[in-house]
């Protein structure tokens, strides 16, 4: 599966999850949504970087607001 296809599926899952959670603001801050947002952000960074680019894990973690 290509990165673009994975991103499309993750974004579709996130959209459906957000629609299901829109009635309860507490439900918008669940760990699964936070993890999904991080995964989407990481995949976008990796997709935008060239295959020959070296990507540092610490930079990726900081980009998605995680502590290294």
PyMOL Python script that loads the backbone (N, CA, C, O; Angstrom):
from pymol import cmd

cmd.read_pdbstr("""\
ATOM      1  N   UNK A   1       0.855  -1.173   0.000  1.00  0.00           N
ATOM      2  CA  UNK A   1       0.000   0.000   0.000  1.00  0.00           C
ATOM      3  C   UNK A   1       0.901   1.237   0.000  1.00  0.00           C
ATOM      4  O   UNK A   1       1.860   1.313   0.768  1.00  0.00           O
ATOM      5  N   UNK A   2       0.597   2.171  -0.838  1.00  0.00           N
ATOM      6  CA  UNK A   2       1.388   3.399  -0.942  1.00  0.00           C
ATOM      7  C   UNK A   2       0.995   4.379   0.158  1.00  0.00           C
ATOM      8  O   UNK A   2      -0.103   4.317   0.710  1.00  0.00           O
ATOM      9  N   UNK A   3       1.925   5.289   0.461  1.00  0.00           N
ATOM     10  CA  UNK A   3       1.707   6.272   1.519  1.00  0.00           C
ATOM     11  C   UNK A   3       0.432   7.073   1.280  1.00  0.00           C
ATOM     12  O   UNK A   3      -0.329   7.330   2.213  1.00  0.00           O
ATOM     13  N   UNK A   4       0.202   7.462   0.045  1.00  0.00           N
ATOM     14  CA  UNK A   4      -0.981   8.267  -0.274  1.00  0.00           C
ATOM     15  C   UNK A   4      -2.267   7.517   0.076  1.00  0.00           C
ATOM     16  O   UNK A   4      -3.206   8.109   0.608  1.00  0.00           O
ATOM     17  N   UNK A   5      -2.311   6.237  -0.217  1.00  0.00           N
ATOM     18  CA  UNK A   5      -3.500   5.436   0.085  1.00  0.00           C
ATOM     19  C   UNK A   5      -3.693   5.295   1.591  1.00  0.00           C
ATOM     20  O   UNK A   5      -4.821   5.355   2.082  1.00  0.00           O
ATOM     21  N   UNK A   6      -2.602   5.107   2.323  1.00  0.00           N
ATOM     22  CA  UNK A   6      -2.686   5.010   3.784  1.00  0.00           C
ATOM     23  C   UNK A   6      -3.192   6.324   4.363  1.00  0.00           C
ATOM     24  O   UNK A   6      -4.058   6.334   5.238  1.00  0.00           O
ATOM     25  N   UNK A   7      -2.644   7.440   3.867  1.00  0.00           N
ATOM     26  CA  UNK A   7      -3.087   8.755   4.344  1.00  0.00           C
ATOM     27  C   UNK A   7      -4.573   8.967   4.082  1.00  0.00           C
ATOM     28  O   UNK A   7      -5.296   9.458   4.948  1.00  0.00           O
ATOM     29  N   UNK A   8      -5.022   8.599   2.899  1.00  0.00           N
ATOM     30  CA  UNK A   8      -6.438   8.766   2.566  1.00  0.00           C
ATOM     31  C   UNK A   8      -7.323   7.966   3.517  1.00  0.00           C
ATOM     32  O   UNK A   8      -8.354   8.460   3.973  1.00  0.00           O
ATOM     33  N   UNK A   9      -6.922   6.736   3.816  1.00  0.00           N
ATOM     34  CA  UNK A   9      -7.719   5.912   4.721  1.00  0.00           C
ATOM     35  C   UNK A   9      -7.700   6.457   6.149  1.00  0.00           C
ATOM     36  O   UNK A   9      -8.734   6.486   6.817  1.00  0.00           O
ATOM     37  N   UNK A  10      -6.524   6.890   6.620  1.00  0.00           N
ATOM     38  CA  UNK A  10      -6.434   7.455   7.962  1.00  0.00           C
ATOM     39  C   UNK A  10      -7.264   8.724   8.081  1.00  0.00           C
ATOM     40  O   UNK A  10      -7.936   8.933   9.092  1.00  0.00           O
ATOM     41  N   UNK A  11      -7.225   9.571   7.062  1.00  0.00           N
ATOM     42  CA  UNK A  11      -8.012  10.803   7.100  1.00  0.00           C
ATOM     43  C   UNK A  11      -9.509  10.505   7.043  1.00  0.00           C
ATOM     44  O   UNK A  11     -10.305  11.208   7.667  1.00  0.00           O
ATOM     45  N   UNK A  12      -9.897   9.468   6.301  1.00  0.00           N
ATOM     46  CA  UNK A  12     -11.306   9.070   6.258  1.00  0.00           C
ATOM     47  C   UNK A  12     -11.745   8.550   7.629  1.00  0.00           C
ATOM     48  O   UNK A  12     -12.828   8.891   8.106  1.00  0.00           O
ATOM     49  N   UNK A  13     -10.905   7.726   8.258  1.00  0.00           N
ATOM     50  CA  UNK A  13     -11.207   7.208   9.593  1.00  0.00           C
ATOM     51  C   UNK A  13     -11.327   8.356  10.590  1.00  0.00           C
ATOM     52  O   UNK A  13     -12.242   8.372  11.413  1.00  0.00           O
ATOM     53  N   UNK A  14     -10.403   9.317  10.517  1.00  0.00           N
ATOM     54  CA  UNK A  14     -10.434  10.468  11.424  1.00  0.00           C
ATOM     55  C   UNK A  14     -11.710  11.281  11.224  1.00  0.00           C
ATOM     56  O   UNK A  14     -12.349  11.705  12.187  1.00  0.00           O
ATOM     57  N   UNK A  15     -12.067  11.491   9.956  1.00  0.00           N
ATOM     58  CA  UNK A  15     -13.280  12.260   9.651  1.00  0.00           C
ATOM     59  C   UNK A  15     -14.522  11.564  10.233  1.00  0.00           C
ATOM     60  O   UNK A  15     -15.372  12.213  10.842  1.00  0.00           O
ATOM     61  N   UNK A  16     -14.617  10.254  10.042  1.00  0.00           N
ATOM     62  CA  UNK A  16     -15.752   9.511  10.579  1.00  0.00           C
ATOM     63  C   UNK A  16     -15.772   9.567  12.105  1.00  0.00           C
ATOM     64  O   UNK A  16     -16.829   9.715  12.718  1.00  0.00           O
ATOM     65  N   UNK A  17     -14.605   9.450  12.700  1.00  0.00           N
ATOM     66  CA  UNK A  17     -14.501   9.505  14.173  1.00  0.00           C
ATOM     67  C   UNK A  17     -14.921  10.875  14.694  1.00  0.00           C
ATOM     68  O   UNK A  17     -15.601  10.979  15.715  1.00  0.00           O
ATOM     69  N   UNK A  18     -14.509  11.929  13.981  1.00  0.00           N
ATOM     70  CA  UNK A  18     -14.885  13.287  14.386  1.00  0.00           C
ATOM     71  C   UNK A  18     -16.392  13.496  14.248  1.00  0.00           C
ATOM     72  O   UNK A  18     -17.011  14.136  15.099  1.00  0.00           O
ATOM     73  N   UNK A  19     -16.979  12.964  13.189  1.00  0.00           N
ATOM     74  CA  UNK A  19     -18.433  13.080  13.031  1.00  0.00           C
ATOM     75  C   UNK A  19     -19.163  12.371  14.158  1.00  0.00           C
ATOM     76  O   UNK A  19     -20.174  12.869  14.653  1.00  0.00           O
ATOM     77  N   UNK A  20     -18.665  11.223  14.566  1.00  0.00           N
ATOM     78  CA  UNK A  20     -19.297  10.479  15.656  1.00  0.00           C
ATOM     79  C   UNK A  20     -19.116  11.173  17.001  1.00  0.00           C
ATOM     80  O   UNK A  20     -19.937  11.003  17.903  1.00  0.00           O
ATOM     81  N   UNK A  21     -18.053  11.947  17.142  1.00  0.00           N
ATOM     82  CA  UNK A  21     -17.737  12.571  18.429  1.00  0.00           C
ATOM     83  C   UNK A  21     -18.233  14.011  18.542  1.00  0.00           C
ATOM     84  O   UNK A  21     -18.063  14.630  19.592  1.00  0.00           O
ATOM     85  N   UNK A  22     -18.826  14.546  17.518  1.00  0.00           N
ATOM     86  CA  UNK A  22     -19.141  15.974  17.517  1.00  0.00           C
ATOM     87  C   UNK A  22     -20.158  16.392  18.579  1.00  0.00           C
ATOM     88  O   UNK A  22     -20.251  17.575  18.904  1.00  0.00           O
ATOM     89  N   UNK A  23     -20.910  15.458  19.117  1.00  0.00           N
ATOM     90  CA  UNK A  23     -21.901  15.803  20.132  1.00  0.00           C
ATOM     91  C   UNK A  23     -21.302  15.978  21.527  1.00  0.00           C
ATOM     92  O   UNK A  23     -21.906  16.608  22.395  1.00  0.00           O
ATOM     93  N   UNK A  24     -20.132  15.425  21.732  1.00  0.00           N
ATOM     94  CA  UNK A  24     -19.515  15.442  23.057  1.00  0.00           C
ATOM     95  C   UNK A  24     -18.110  16.015  22.945  1.00  0.00           C
ATOM     96  O   UNK A  24     -17.216  15.358  22.411  1.00  0.00           O
ATOM     97  N   UNK A  25     -17.902  17.230  23.442  1.00  0.00           N
ATOM     98  CA  UNK A  25     -16.595  17.874  23.292  1.00  0.00           C
ATOM     99  C   UNK A  25     -15.493  17.102  24.007  1.00  0.00           C
ATOM    100  O   UNK A  25     -14.336  17.152  23.590  1.00  0.00           O
ATOM    101  N   UNK A  26     -15.839  16.387  25.081  1.00  0.00           N
ATOM    102  CA  UNK A  26     -14.833  15.571  25.782  1.00  0.00           C
ATOM    103  C   UNK A  26     -14.327  14.465  24.866  1.00  0.00           C
ATOM    104  O   UNK A  26     -13.154  14.094  24.921  1.00  0.00           O
ATOM    105  N   UNK A  27     -15.194  13.951  24.040  1.00  0.00           N
ATOM    106  CA  UNK A  27     -14.852  12.846  23.152  1.00  0.00           C
ATOM    107  C   UNK A  27     -13.863  13.271  22.065  1.00  0.00           C
ATOM    108  O   UNK A  27     -13.236  12.420  21.435  1.00  0.00           O
ATOM    109  N   UNK A  28     -13.721  14.575  21.841  1.00  0.00           N
ATOM    110  CA  UNK A  28     -12.798  15.063  20.810  1.00  0.00           C
ATOM    111  C   UNK A  28     -11.344  14.994  21.261  1.00  0.00           C
ATOM    112  O   UNK A  28     -10.439  15.179  20.447  1.00  0.00           O
ATOM    113  N   UNK A  29     -11.109  14.735  22.529  1.00  0.00           N
ATOM    114  CA  UNK A  29      -9.743  14.701  23.052  1.00  0.00           C
ATOM    115  C   UNK A  29      -9.385  13.316  23.579  1.00  0.00           C
ATOM    116  O   UNK A  29      -8.743  13.188  24.621  1.00  0.00           O
ATOM    117  N   UNK A  30      -9.793  12.310  22.873  1.00  0.00           N
ATOM    118  CA  UNK A  30      -9.499  10.942  23.253  1.00  0.00           C
ATOM    119  C   UNK A  30      -8.140  10.525  22.694  1.00  0.00           C
ATOM    120  O   UNK A  30      -7.711  11.048  21.665  1.00  0.00           O
ATOM    121  N   UNK A  31      -7.468   9.600  23.350  1.00  0.00           N
ATOM    122  CA  UNK A  31      -6.145   9.159  22.907  1.00  0.00           C
ATOM    123  C   UNK A  31      -6.121   8.626  21.474  1.00  0.00           C
ATOM    124  O   UNK A  31      -5.124   8.787  20.771  1.00  0.00           O
ATOM    125  N   UNK A  32      -7.213   7.992  21.037  1.00  0.00           N
ATOM    126  CA  UNK A  32      -7.204   7.463  19.674  1.00  0.00           C
ATOM    127  C   UNK A  32      -7.156   8.580  18.639  1.00  0.00           C
ATOM    128  O   UNK A  32      -6.498   8.445  17.607  1.00  0.00           O
ATOM    129  N   UNK A  33      -7.854   9.685  18.911  1.00  0.00           N
ATOM    130  CA  UNK A  33      -7.808  10.815  17.980  1.00  0.00           C
ATOM    131  C   UNK A  33      -6.441  11.482  17.998  1.00  0.00           C
ATOM    132  O   UNK A  33      -5.924  11.864  16.948  1.00  0.00           O
ATOM    133  N   UNK A  34      -5.853  11.624  19.173  1.00  0.00           N
ATOM    134  CA  UNK A  34      -4.520  12.209  19.274  1.00  0.00           C
ATOM    135  C   UNK A  34      -3.502  11.348  18.522  1.00  0.00           C
ATOM    136  O   UNK A  34      -2.664  11.873  17.788  1.00  0.00           O
ATOM    137  N   UNK A  35      -3.576  10.043  18.702  1.00  0.00           N
ATOM    138  CA  UNK A  35      -2.659   9.129  18.015  1.00  0.00           C
ATOM    139  C   UNK A  35      -2.875   9.169  16.502  1.00  0.00           C
ATOM    140  O   UNK A  35      -1.913   9.121  15.735  1.00  0.00           O
ATOM    141  N   UNK A  36      -4.117   9.254  16.081  1.00  0.00           N
ATOM    142  CA  UNK A  36      -4.430   9.326  14.659  1.00  0.00           C
ATOM    143  C   UNK A  36      -3.880  10.610  14.051  1.00  0.00           C
ATOM    144  O   UNK A  36      -3.321  10.588  12.955  1.00  0.00           O
ATOM    145  N   UNK A  37      -4.037  11.726  14.754  1.00  0.00           N
ATOM    146  CA  UNK A  37      -3.493  12.993  14.278  1.00  0.00           C
ATOM    147  C   UNK A  37      -1.972  12.916  14.132  1.00  0.00           C
ATOM    148  O   UNK A  37      -1.407  13.406  13.154  1.00  0.00           O
ATOM    149  N   UNK A  38      -1.319  12.297  15.115  1.00  0.00           N
ATOM    150  CA  UNK A  38       0.142  12.145  15.056  1.00  0.00           C
ATOM    151  C   UNK A  38       0.557  11.284  13.867  1.00  0.00           C
ATOM    152  O   UNK A  38       1.493  11.622  13.142  1.00  0.00           O
ATOM    153  N   UNK A  39      -0.137  10.183  13.675  1.00  0.00           N
ATOM    154  CA  UNK A  39       0.202   9.286  12.564  1.00  0.00           C
ATOM    155  C   UNK A  39       0.024   9.980  11.228  1.00  0.00           C
ATOM    156  O   UNK A  39       0.855   9.825  10.333  1.00  0.00           O
ATOM    157  N   UNK A  40      -1.044  10.740  11.083  1.00  0.00           N
ATOM    158  CA  UNK A  40      -1.288  11.473   9.838  1.00  0.00           C
ATOM    159  C   UNK A  40      -0.190  12.509   9.616  1.00  0.00           C
ATOM    160  O   UNK A  40       0.334  12.631   8.508  1.00  0.00           O
ATOM    161  N   UNK A  41       0.157  13.247  10.652  1.00  0.00           N
ATOM    162  CA  UNK A  41       1.217  14.257  10.539  1.00  0.00           C
ATOM    163  C   UNK A  41       2.554  13.624  10.158  1.00  0.00           C
ATOM    164  O   UNK A  41       3.262  14.131   9.288  1.00  0.00           O
ATOM    165  N   UNK A  42       2.893  12.525  10.807  1.00  0.00           N
ATOM    166  CA  UNK A  42       4.156  11.847  10.511  1.00  0.00           C
ATOM    167  C   UNK A  42       4.194  11.344   9.070  1.00  0.00           C
ATOM    168  O   UNK A  42       5.203  11.492   8.381  1.00  0.00           O
ATOM    169  N   UNK A  43       3.103  10.758   8.626  1.00  0.00           N
ATOM    170  CA  UNK A  43       3.065  10.263   7.247  1.00  0.00           C
ATOM    171  C   UNK A  43       3.179  11.395   6.238  1.00  0.00           C
ATOM    172  O   UNK A  43       3.828  11.245   5.203  1.00  0.00           O
ATOM    173  N   UNK A  44       2.550  12.527   6.536  1.00  0.00           N
ATOM    174  CA  UNK A  44       2.651  13.673   5.632  1.00  0.00           C
ATOM    175  C   UNK A  44       4.090  14.176   5.551  1.00  0.00           C
ATOM    176  O   UNK A  44       4.570  14.518   4.470  1.00  0.00           O
ATOM    177  N   UNK A  45       4.779  14.221   6.694  1.00  0.00           N
ATOM    178  CA  UNK A  45       6.179  14.651   6.698  1.00  0.00           C
ATOM    179  C   UNK A  45       7.024  13.681   5.888  1.00  0.00           C
ATOM    180  O   UNK A  45       7.849  14.100   5.077  1.00  0.00           O
ATOM    181  N   UNK A  46       6.822  12.399   6.103  1.00  0.00           N
ATOM    182  CA  UNK A  46       7.593  11.399   5.372  1.00  0.00           C
ATOM    183  C   UNK A  46       7.289  11.429   3.880  1.00  0.00           C
ATOM    184  O   UNK A  46       8.187  11.239   3.061  1.00  0.00           O
ATOM    185  N   UNK A  47       6.040  11.664   3.525  1.00  0.00           N
ATOM    186  CA  UNK A  47       5.658  11.723   2.115  1.00  0.00           C
ATOM    187  C   UNK A  47       6.296  12.932   1.420  1.00  0.00           C
ATOM    188  O   UNK A  47       6.714  12.846   0.265  1.00  0.00           O
ATOM    189  N   UNK A  48       6.366  14.052   2.138  1.00  0.00           N
ATOM    190  CA  UNK A  48       6.924  15.272   1.556  1.00  0.00           C
ATOM    191  C   UNK A  48       8.439  15.211   1.438  1.00  0.00           C
ATOM    192  O   UNK A  48       9.022  15.863   0.571  1.00  0.00           O
ATOM    193  N   UNK A  49       9.086  14.430   2.309  1.00  0.00           N
ATOM    194  CA  UNK A  49      10.541  14.330   2.225  1.00  0.00           C
ATOM    195  C   UNK A  49      10.894  13.366   1.096  1.00  0.00           C
ATOM    196  O   UNK A  49      10.177  12.400   0.836  1.00  0.00           O
ATOM    197  N   UNK A  50      11.991  13.643   0.446  1.00  0.00           N
ATOM    198  CA  UNK A  50      12.423  12.767  -0.635  1.00  0.00           C
ATOM    199  C   UNK A  50      12.951  11.458  -0.086  1.00  0.00           C
ATOM    200  O   UNK A  50      13.308  11.365   1.089  1.00  0.00           O
ATOM    201  N   UNK A  51      12.998  10.458  -0.931  1.00  0.00           N
ATOM    202  CA  UNK A  51      13.477   9.150  -0.487  1.00  0.00           C
ATOM    203  C   UNK A  51      14.938   9.208  -0.061  1.00  0.00           C
ATOM    204  O   UNK A  51      15.376   8.379   0.737  1.00  0.00           O
ATOM    205  N   UNK A  52      15.694  10.163  -0.572  1.00  0.00           N
ATOM    206  CA  UNK A  52      17.105  10.270  -0.223  1.00  0.00           C
ATOM    207  C   UNK A  52      17.336  11.178   0.980  1.00  0.00           C
ATOM    208  O   UNK A  52      18.451  11.264   1.494  1.00  0.00           O
ATOM    209  N   UNK A  53      16.279  11.856   1.426  1.00  0.00           N
ATOM    210  CA  UNK A  53      16.412  12.730   2.594  1.00  0.00           C
ATOM    211  C   UNK A  53      16.514  11.883   3.851  1.00  0.00           C
ATOM    212  O   UNK A  53      15.821  10.877   3.997  1.00  0.00           O
ATOM    213  N   UNK A  54      17.377  12.301   4.744  1.00  0.00           N
ATOM    214  CA  UNK A  54      17.388  11.614   6.036  1.00  0.00           C
ATOM    215  C   UNK A  54      16.470  12.395   6.962  1.00  0.00           C
ATOM    216  O   UNK A  54      16.572  13.617   7.068  1.00  0.00           O
ATOM    217  N   UNK A  55      15.592  11.695   7.616  1.00  0.00           N
ATOM    218  CA  UNK A  55      14.632  12.318   8.524  1.00  0.00           C
ATOM    219  C   UNK A  55      15.011  11.884   9.934  1.00  0.00           C
ATOM    220  O   UNK A  55      15.154  10.693  10.208  1.00  0.00           O
ATOM    221  N   UNK A  56      15.168  12.833  10.802  1.00  0.00           N
ATOM    222  CA  UNK A  56      15.551  12.527  12.176  1.00  0.00           C
ATOM    223  C   UNK A  56      14.320  12.290  13.025  1.00  0.00           C
ATOM    224  O   UNK A  56      13.344  13.036  12.948  1.00  0.00           O
ATOM    225  N   UNK A  57      14.373  11.259  13.825  1.00  0.00           N
ATOM    226  CA  UNK A  57      13.240  10.880  14.658  1.00  0.00           C
ATOM    227  C   UNK A  57      12.872  12.013  15.609  1.00  0.00           C
ATOM    228  O   UNK A  57      11.688  12.295  15.797  1.00  0.00           O
ATOM    229  N   UNK A  58      13.850  12.661  16.204  1.00  0.00           N
ATOM    230  CA  UNK A  58      13.566  13.746  17.144  1.00  0.00           C
ATOM    231  C   UNK A  58      12.788  14.868  16.454  1.00  0.00           C
ATOM    232  O   UNK A  58      11.855  15.419  17.039  1.00  0.00           O
ATOM    233  N   UNK A  59      13.157  15.211  15.226  1.00  0.00           N
ATOM    234  CA  UNK A  59      12.459  16.252  14.477  1.00  0.00           C
ATOM    235  C   UNK A  59      11.011  15.846  14.205  1.00  0.00           C
ATOM    236  O   UNK A  59      10.100  16.668  14.294  1.00  0.00           O
ATOM    237  N   UNK A  60      10.812  14.577  13.874  1.00  0.00           N
ATOM    238  CA  UNK A  60       9.464  14.097  13.628  1.00  0.00           C
ATOM    239  C   UNK A  60       8.608  14.158  14.895  1.00  0.00           C
ATOM    240  O   UNK A  60       7.451  14.576  14.858  1.00  0.00           O
ATOM    241  N   UNK A  61       9.186  13.742  15.994  1.00  0.00           N
ATOM    242  CA  UNK A  61       8.443  13.770  17.250  1.00  0.00           C
ATOM    243  C   UNK A  61       8.073  15.190  17.653  1.00  0.00           C
ATOM    244  O   UNK A  61       6.962  15.440  18.120  1.00  0.00           O
ATOM    245  N   UNK A  62       9.003  16.114  17.474  1.00  0.00           N
ATOM    246  CA  UNK A  62       8.706  17.508  17.799  1.00  0.00           C
ATOM    247  C   UNK A  62       7.643  18.079  16.873  1.00  0.00           C
ATOM    248  O   UNK A  62       6.838  18.909  17.294  1.00  0.00           O
ATOM    249  N   UNK A  63       7.630  17.646  15.621  1.00  0.00           N
ATOM    250  CA  UNK A  63       6.644  18.138  14.651  1.00  0.00           C
ATOM    251  C   UNK A  63       5.230  17.744  15.022  1.00  0.00           C
ATOM    252  O   UNK A  63       4.280  18.442  14.669  1.00  0.00           O
ATOM    253  N   UNK A  64       5.079  16.643  15.726  1.00  0.00           N
ATOM    254  CA  UNK A  64       3.737  16.207  16.114  1.00  0.00           C
ATOM    255  C   UNK A  64       3.497  16.373  17.613  1.00  0.00           C
ATOM    256  O   UNK A  64       2.619  15.739  18.197  1.00  0.00           O
ATOM    257  N   UNK A  65       4.309  17.249  18.220  1.00  0.00           N
ATOM    258  CA  UNK A  65       4.145  17.612  19.626  1.00  0.00           C
ATOM    259  C   UNK A  65       4.306  16.445  20.605  1.00  0.00           C
ATOM    260  O   UNK A  65       3.571  16.342  21.587  1.00  0.00           O
ATOM    261  N   UNK A  66       5.263  15.578  20.330  1.00  0.00           N
ATOM    262  CA  UNK A  66       5.591  14.499  21.245  1.00  0.00           C
ATOM    263  C   UNK A  66       6.996  14.740  21.787  1.00  0.00           C
ATOM    264  O   UNK A  66       7.856  15.275  21.088  1.00  0.00           O
ATOM    265  N   UNK A  67       7.214  14.350  23.006  1.00  0.00           N
ATOM    266  CA  UNK A  67       8.555  14.503  23.590  1.00  0.00           C
ATOM    267  C   UNK A  67       9.419  13.337  23.149  1.00  0.00           C
ATOM    268  O   UNK A  67       8.974  12.190  23.164  1.00  0.00           O
ATOM    269  N   UNK A  68      10.669  13.628  22.752  1.00  0.00           N
ATOM    270  CA  UNK A  68      11.568  12.528  22.343  1.00  0.00           C
ATOM    271  C   UNK A  68      12.010  11.710  23.545  1.00  0.00           C
ATOM    272  O   UNK A  68      12.764  10.749  23.394  1.00  0.00           O
TER     273      UNK A  68
END
""", "prot")
cmd.dss("prot")
cmd.show_as("cartoon", "prot")
cmd.util.cbc("prot")
cmd.orient("prot")
